[in-house]
């Protein structure tokens, strides 16, 4: 086992089990046990000795007692930082401190003259004596590496806020902040591509964002989302009139045994989902299916619809014939995918029958 670095007065144990390869470079260390050279300072050395970190290999020759010592030290430091991050409303205290520190700067041209109030300027008639007050514009606070250790933990902040019953109130006179928060709330979706933009939207708002309430999500934000969806559909509707379109009806059965029908509209711009309805009482009746599809044709626009595409079930086939009889310009077409599915099922049945003989 290698001995600790001689003459080391550092309190961090990493200095005891590694030494600087070059005294002029405090970021490049050499392990006393295996001789590995690592960049990144003493913290990277401790990761090397403790092991279990993906960004650096563990020391294969580090004694167990040294490894345990380093791990306990790192755990202790991490806990101290977490406790420091639990200080309440640190950002508010920091802002108040900055306001006190950023008093108007006074520049006195002539030595010995008393500085005047902000914005004042005096010129003496007995010479060129001039006293001027220079005001500096307040700059936004910039964050650096040290902020990682002083920024409150988000989980702790939310817990403290709930315990105190305090929520950050949106300033009604600040439409910019209100718009940023609304944008973040609309993007609250996890299992989709918008999860990343949601996180970015929250970051853009900043600390203290109040989460949306149940009412806010289901009423005002839902209305905005519907408005956004309608705007997306506008281009499709324009193509329906210009080029014509096809109505596609896809039926399926859920776990409760209900027959659900999805209505989609296809045009040169693409396929767009429009509506899903419970058709459990219609699926076996050709007359009811005809009435259901007829209403949807009228909703899209009779002159815009060129064809209807459905599965080849008996009720929908007959409903398609009724549609062609009523709308002379319209064609009913069985779904090719559904026909192939039925064809493969029949082939499978034949194969099974031959195997059983």
Secondary structure, 3 states (H helix, E strand, C coil): CCCCCCCCCCCCHHHCCEEEEECCEEEEEEECCCCCEEECHHHHHHHHHHCCCCCCCCCCCCCHHHHHHHHHHHHHHHHHHHHHHCCCCHHHHHHHHHHHHCCCCEEECCCCCCCCCCCCEEECCCCCCEEEECCCCCCCCCCCCCHHHHCCCHHHHHHHHHHHCCCCCCCCCCHHHHHHHHHHHHCCCCCCCHHHHHHHHHHHHCCCCCCCCHHHHHHHHHHHHHHHHHHHHHHHHHHHHHHCEEEEEEEEECCCCCEEEEEEEEECCEEEEEEEEECCCCCCCHHHHHHHHHHHHHHHCCCCEEEEEECCCHHHHHHHHHHHHHCCCCEEEECHHHHHHHHHHHHHHHHHHHHHC
